[in-house]
Each structure stands twice: as structure tokens, then as C-alpha cells.
Amino acid sequence: MDDALRVPHLRATADLELRPWSLSAADLELVREASADDLIPITMAPATSSREAATRFVERQWQRATDRTGYPMVIVRRRDNTPVGSIGLWLKDIDEGRASLGYWVVRSARGHGVAADALAAVALWALQELHIPRLQLYVEPWNRASIRTAERAGFECEGLLRSWQKVGNRRRDMFMYARLATETLAEADRVCTG
Ligand SMILES: CC(C)(COP(=O)(O)OP(=O)(O)OC[C@H]1O[C@@H](n2cnc3c(N)ncnc32)[C@H](O)[C@@H]1OP(=O)(O)O)[C@@H](O)C(=O)NCCC(=O)NCCS
């Protein structure tokens, strides 16, 4: 059997680092805050805030590295060593040379560009160290904060995927954003408007 993936520690900025999930009180508190958010639980975190649900969430993140399906990381603010969000690089289509990314930041830490800095750091690592040719993001057209995050991290909009996936009990359109190994980092100039 293949070895588990090694989730790295990455320095995104002077005040931001990315690291593997732990069962520390701070990481469980992050999951609890995310689970109480009005947007994050729809697809990404448990919708209940019990300690057991938070523990199972962290164990699922570890399982993804064990199964070699992706690299889940916690986004940590270094100045007070506080976990503020989550970002993952997912490898379902890696045999085709593609990986996708997902991210969230808890409400108490939003509005400071944390997601864009974390996304730019993971993208650079994936392109330069893992040599993945193409990175993809799926963003709902109403989600302006995520669209700006993608653009600031150098992802370009390639179009609207109609009725692309089921979120909750409705099928949703998604913008496809991508960044290629052959491109240098610049803020995206192909953008879509919702
Ligand atoms: C998307 C998300 C990760 C962004 O987190 P963040 O790092 O705090 O992002 P910021 O609040 O700094 O916003 C980034 C940009 O979006 C803009 N923005 C934020 N909220 C906005 C809104 N409601 N309408 C329009 N623009 C908005 C900001 O002004 C900023 O733009 P700038 O780069 O031009 O200055 C966060 O909002 C989140 O966790 N949302 C819920 C989960 C989610 O949607 N994940 C992504 C799924 S694809």
C-alpha cells in the first residue's frame, strides 16, 4: 500500500502559516465556529457544533492524507497562534494532471485577505513542488468574496458551468477558475461577473 501523504507546513506570509490538522482545543474550536457559520456548513464543515462532530471532522481530514486523496491544512494567524480557517488541495483528478482547492475562513477573521494569501501559498507549492500542471476552483456566482480571493491568487475565470453540482438540495451553477503551471503569478485578468 502507498504511504500516506505528508501534509506540509507552509509559510504564506509573515503572519500566516498553513499546517496539518490536530485535535488541539484551538483546532476543535475552529471547527465549532465554522459549523455555526451561515455559509461554511453548506458544503465544508459539520453543521453541528458538538465536540464529537468536530473530532470526527478532524479525523476525516487525516483520512484524506492517509487515502492519498488530498492535503487538508489549517490556516493559522501567527501573531497569536490562532487557527482561522481551512484550505485543502484535492487530488481526485490527479491522474489527468489536475487538482482542485477549497477554503473557508471563520467570520471573526474575515476581511483581511487571509484566504487569498493562503490560496496563493498552496497554489505555488502545488505548482512548483508537486509539479501539478493545472489547479481548479469551483465558485458559485453569488460568492463575490471567493471570486475576489481566486482572482487575487492568480486564478483566471474560464466560464460558467451550468447546473454543475448539487449543493444542499439544489443544483448550482459554478464559475470555473484555474491557474496553470505555465503561468506566472499575476492577479487574474480573465474574470467573470456574477
Ligand atoms: C470566501 C472567504 C474564504 C474569503 O475570506 P477572506 O480571506 O476573509 O476574504 P476577504 O473578506 O478578505 O475578501 C476578499 C475580497 O473579497 C471582497 N469581498 C468580501 N466580501 C464581499 C462581498 N460580500 N461582496 C463583494 N466583495 C466582497 C473583499 O473586499 C476583498 O476584495 P479585495 O481583494 O478587492 O480587497 C470567506 O468569505 C468564507 O469563508 N466564505 C464562506 C465559505 C466559502 O464561500 N468558501 C469558498 C467556496 S468556493
The ligand as a MOL file (V3000), in Angstrom:
LIG
                    3D

  0  0  0     0  0            999 V3000
M  V30 BEGIN CTAB
M  V30 COUNTS 48 50 0 0 0
M  V30 BEGIN ATOM
M  V30 1 C -14.5090 33.2770 0.7090 0
M  V30 2 C -13.7810 33.5230 2.0320 0
M  V30 3 C -12.8430 32.3330 2.2840 0
M  V30 4 C -12.9210 34.8130 1.8940 0
M  V30 5 O -12.3240 35.0570 3.1480 0
M  V30 6 P -11.3870 36.3420 3.4940 0
M  V30 7 O -9.9770 35.9550 3.4170 0
M  V30 8 O -11.8210 36.9070 4.7770 0
M  V30 9 O -11.6970 37.3210 2.2860 0
M  V30 10 P -11.8820 38.8970 2.4120 0
M  V30 11 O -13.0440 39.2140 3.2900 0
M  V30 12 O -10.5600 39.4760 2.7760 0
M  V30 13 O -12.3460 39.2640 0.9470 0
M  V30 14 C -11.5690 39.0650 -0.1870 0
M  V30 15 C -12.0240 40.0480 -1.2350 0
M  V30 16 O -13.4520 39.8860 -1.4680 0
M  V30 17 C -14.1100 41.1340 -1.2240 0
M  V30 18 N -15.3860 40.8300 -0.5740 0
M  V30 19 C -15.5740 40.2670 0.6380 0
M  V30 20 N -16.8920 40.1240 0.8760 0
M  V30 21 C -17.5320 40.6320 -0.2270 0
M  V30 22 C -18.8990 40.7730 -0.5940 0
M  V30 23 N -19.8720 40.3580 0.2140 0
M  V30 24 N -19.1830 41.3330 -1.8060 0
M  V30 25 C -18.2040 41.7260 -2.6430 0
M  V30 26 N -16.8810 41.6150 -2.3440 0
M  V30 27 C -16.5680 41.0660 -1.1570 0
M  V30 28 C -13.1850 41.9160 -0.3050 0
M  V30 29 O -13.4040 43.2970 -0.4250 0
M  V30 30 C -11.8370 41.5010 -0.8480 0
M  V30 31 O -11.6390 42.1770 -2.0840 0
M  V30 32 P -10.2310 42.8500 -2.4830 0
M  V30 33 O -9.2930 41.6960 -2.6110 0
M  V30 34 O -10.5260 43.5110 -3.7730 0
M  V30 35 O -9.8820 43.7760 -1.3650 0
M  V30 36 C -14.7750 33.6880 3.2250 0
M  V30 37 O -15.6700 34.7090 2.9250 0
M  V30 38 C -15.5370 32.4100 3.5490 0
M  V30 39 O -15.0490 31.5660 4.2980 0
M  V30 40 N -16.7550 32.2570 2.9890 0
M  V30 41 C -17.5950 31.0670 3.2790 0
M  V30 42 C -17.0050 29.7820 2.6660 0
M  V30 43 C -16.7480 29.9390 1.1800 0
M  V30 44 O -17.5260 30.5620 0.4800 0
M  V30 45 N -15.6140 29.3290 0.7140 0
M  V30 46 C -15.2540 29.3660 -0.7000 0
M  V30 47 C -16.0410 28.3810 -1.5000 0
M  V30 48 S -15.6300 28.4940 -3.2290 0
M  V30 END ATOM
M  V30 BEGIN BOND
M  V30 1 1 1 2
M  V30 2 1 2 3
M  V30 3 1 2 4
M  V30 4 1 2 36
M  V30 5 1 4 5
M  V30 6 1 5 6
M  V30 7 2 6 7
M  V30 8 1 6 8
M  V30 9 1 6 9
M  V30 10 1 9 10
M  V30 11 2 10 11
M  V30 12 1 10 12
M  V30 13 1 10 13
M  V30 14 1 13 14
M  V30 15 1 14 15
M  V30 16 1 15 16
M  V30 17 1 15 30
M  V30 18 1 16 17
M  V30 19 1 17 18
M  V30 20 1 17 28
M  V30 21 1 18 19
M  V30 22 1 18 27
M  V30 23 2 19 20
M  V30 24 1 20 21
M  V30 25 1 21 22
M  V30 26 2 21 27
M  V30 27 1 22 23
M  V30 28 2 22 24
M  V30 29 1 24 25
M  V30 30 2 25 26
M  V30 31 1 26 27
M  V30 32 1 28 29
M  V30 33 1 28 30
M  V30 34 1 30 31
M  V30 35 1 31 32
M  V30 36 2 32 33
M  V30 37 1 32 34
M  V30 38 1 32 35
M  V30 39 1 36 37
M  V30 40 1 36 38
M  V30 41 2 38 39
M  V30 42 1 38 40
M  V30 43 1 40 41
M  V30 44 1 41 42
M  V30 45 1 42 43
M  V30 46 2 43 44
M  V30 47 1 43 45
M  V30 48 1 45 46
M  V30 49 1 46 47
M  V30 50 1 47 48
M  V30 END BOND
M  V30 END CTAB
M  END
